[in-house]
Structures are given as structure tokens and as C-alpha cells.
């Protein structure tokens, strides 16, 4: 074995320490991981094990609704693909799944599986304010949203697959309904992560 | 003769032909990826590059995800075969022909060799006076990194794979300078595109600068990709640099060692087993006798002095 100088050993020790530290940070933040993954990445543990942050799925998406997770979202999310339904919605074209080189995104059936679930936010939703909006119910391609007798949207959780059309098209958070919270009247959230 | 050769043998001043070709290729591939990021072409980044389902897969990424994912699936296996075949044919050429890390490192280190070793010293090294030319062929001087060694890069390989196993995700990918290069580009582009500022715009380039500028030891001391590549390159027989014994000045007794001095990987092109060679061609451009070439298959006839003499043999 060729000699490793003290400097080289020190450099590799520092780098190793950084790797271990980042690993610990990632694992401790795991419980808070509640970002929407592209179709096929819903098993978070399996997704995290395989995502090498190559960015191919982000580039492959024709709707441009996959973005890179930010540092602020945690080690588990940084540089990994996260759905952003302000930019587009998921058409389940499977291009992201095809693009993924490590099978972090595996096959996905939009009829029985879900990216997430749409949740109405009563504080932002215009229908709750004045009962005049039903855009999401009209737009939902899966018939998962209906307007009930109180003139507010209700999500049928069993029909919703988290495609994001409702969130993209929701006209709230503008003009008199603007609250600066960053949330729409209806938002797609990770299943089971409701606050 | 000696004056002419003396003047020609200052390789630092002009950019050699091989370097021009190499930088061109590097630039084209990099531009392709940046284009892809900006226009969503779908190519990917150097961790995984390709079209549609067919993309190469970084060998370290493959190993990490196989370990943390607990499975060897077909699609990633096909992906990683692409760089493996590339390494069998072209050795470590990725390092000097595609990888952005040496370029970035050079930006911090200036004209010297990427990691602080002076690539060429003064013209003294190239003195080819008539008086010092004996008639007997001189043996090769040998480079510091000839052959294959289990060096500090392998510590990082082991730690990266252990981290993938222990923590359940490919941790190394977070600090890989190749990944950080494209993370920096992508986050800056995202900022320009959508006015969304994130900490990444500052942190990724900062981390990159830290790794390559202040520590500046990445390629030879830390890079696990290069470690794997030098291992696979032990089987690389093609595009080996070969020195023409009839033209090489050492065969004529002159103590010329320009090739070894200019080599960024610190190997001697005369030596047969040099898996660290990245086929950069700097020695080819620098050789005052134009004795070095790089063909698909090296000439069968090797010079007498293709192996180190026993006294100078490394263990």
C-alpha cells in the first residue's frame, strides 16, 4: 500500500466527517419529510435510498411541475425532485419515471395510486369567503371535487390522486383574498401529513 | 539542434493541440447539459446523462444506491455499464475530457497544476546540451503515481458506501463537486427564471469553492469516482500513450523528462502500467521531440526502457 501522507489523511478525515455529519442530519430530519414526490416516489424511504439528485426527472417533465427541493426543505429534500403545482400539474405521462436512472421513481398507476391528496384550506378558499367559486370542482379531471350545499368544495379522498390541476387553477391568493401565506384555497399535500 | 529544441520546449506559453481539442469537448458536453437545464431538454447532469430511458449512471451513484436501496435492478445496471465500457476503452478520460472539477480547481489555483504541483518548472529541466548527451539510452524516470495504489481516495470510497448503508441514502452525492457544479448552475438558473431565491444559490458555490479552492485536494486525494476509475482502468489497453523509442530523447542519452514534469496526473508515459493516465495529451504537446502518440492500439514494439530498472522500482 502506497503511503498516505498526514495531509492526505487529514483531508480525507475531514471529508469523511462531513459525509457522516450530513448523513446524521438527513436521518434526523426524516420525520419532517413531507414533500410531494413525482409519481412513483411515494415510498419516501425507498425513494430516498435511490435518488442521486441527477435532475433528469425535473428536466423530463413536460409540464415543468417538478422542481429541485431547496436546502430550506432539509437534507432529505435538497436537490431531489419535488412537485410544484403552481407551475403545472401532473398528467401522469411517465416521462419522469422513464428518465430516472436508479429506479427511485418506479411505476405508478394514477387510477389506484396517489401522489398526494387535495386539501381545501378554509382560510384561503374563496368559496368559503363568499360562496362564489367552484373552479376546482369543474377542473378536476377525476371528478374528485364537488361543491356541496354550503357552496364550498369537498374533496372525495378516494377519487383524488394528487394530480394538482385544482391547485394550479385555484384563483385564490389574489386581490381581496390575498393573505401572503403562500397557500392556495386548495393544496395538494402528502397523504397523512395533514396539520 | 539543441537551440531549436530548447526554444520549442517551453510548453507553458502556447496551448497545445490536444489541450484545445480536450477543452472543446469538455465545453461542448458542459454546454449541452446547461442547455438542457435551461430548456428542459431532458438530458440530465453528469450524475446521469442520456436520452429518455437510456442514460449513463455514475458508478459511485450506482454503488451507493444499490447499497442503500438493497437491490441490483436492471435499469441502473445498464446505466452503469455505459461508463464502465467507457473506462475500459478510454481509461480515466472522463477526468480530463468531461469532468468540470479540474477546470474549476485550476481557476482557483491559477496556472499551476490543478493541485499545487508545479507542472513544469523552468527551462532547466529541458536543457538538452550537446555535452550532456551520452550515447546510452537512459531508463525512464518514473512518475510518482505510476501503477495502481490504494490511496486516500479509497478511504472516501469506503466511507461513502458505508454512509449509504448506515444512513439509507446516497450521502456522498450531497458533497460531490460534480453534483455541486450542476446544483449551482441549476439553482442560479432557477433564480433567474422565477425570481425565487434560495440558500442553495449561495451554499452550493460556496461548498464547491471550499472543496476545490481552499482544500484543493479533490482529484488525487479525495475523489472516489477517480478511485473507481483507476481501478477499472487497470484493464484499459486502448489509447495508451506510447513513446516512440527512436525519437525519444532519452533513448539518445539525453536526460529529458518534460513529459513526466508536465503530466497533471504525475505519471510517466514510458511506463506500461499507468491507470491514472487521463489521456489528456499534455505530454504529447509538451514533448520536445514529438515522440508521444495516442493511438487506438499502441505500437506492439516497446522500447527497451519501458520498465523501470530494478533499483528504481517502487514497491
Interface residues (C-beta under 8 A of the other chain):
Chain A: X1 X2 X4 X7 X8 X9 X11 X12 X14 X15 X16 X18 X19 X20 X22 X23 X24 X26 X27 X45 X46 X48 X49 X50 X51 X52 X53 X54 X55 X56 X59 X60 X61 X62 X64 X67 X68 X70 X71 X72 X75 X76 X78 X79 X95 X98 X99 X101 X102 X103 X104
Chain B: X36 X37 X40 X41 X42 X43 X44 X45 X47 X48 X50 X52 X53 X55 X56 X57 X58 X61 X62 X64 X65 X68 X69 X70 X73 X75 X76 X79 X149 X150 X151 X152 X153 X155 X156 X159 X160 X163 X166 X167 X168 X169 X170 X171 X172 X173 X174 X175 X179 X182 X183 X186 X187 X190 X198 X199 X200 X203 X215 X217 X221 X222 X314
